[in-house]
């Protein structure tokens, strides 16, 4: 699994590393979420994503945050970021895109976030 460390810059562009041209432009099925604990509902999302990606010949990707959003208390987390990465990797996901949850992300509308992070 490739872990992409991402940031949304002041111009609302997604900047990520690594940035191999082939990997950047690959078509993907993407699951978006924080995925704390990777419970049965999350697992259903991953299995559906993997099935659809296989049918369509796409790479699989999970978009998550490397730190908790304000709605999550650091003390109430079920899994740490490295533990979540391990669980996602065990699902055979090709790419994990990790964004910091910061004021820029917090201030974005859902549609602006999707425009920046999930492109057609």
CORNOR-V996368 format. One record per helix or strand. SS is the DSSP state (hx for helix, st for strand). FROM is the first residue (numbers start at 1). TO is the last residue. If there is no record, write none. Layout:
ss:SS from:FROM to:TO
ss:SS from:FROM to:TO
This chain:
ss:st from:2 to:8
ss:st from:14 to:17
ss:hx from:21 to:25
ss:st from:28 to:32
ss:hx from:40 to:56
ss:st from:59 to:65
ss:hx from:74 to:76
ss:hx from:81 to:90
ss:st from:95 to:99
ss:hx from:103 to:106
ss:hx from:110 to:117
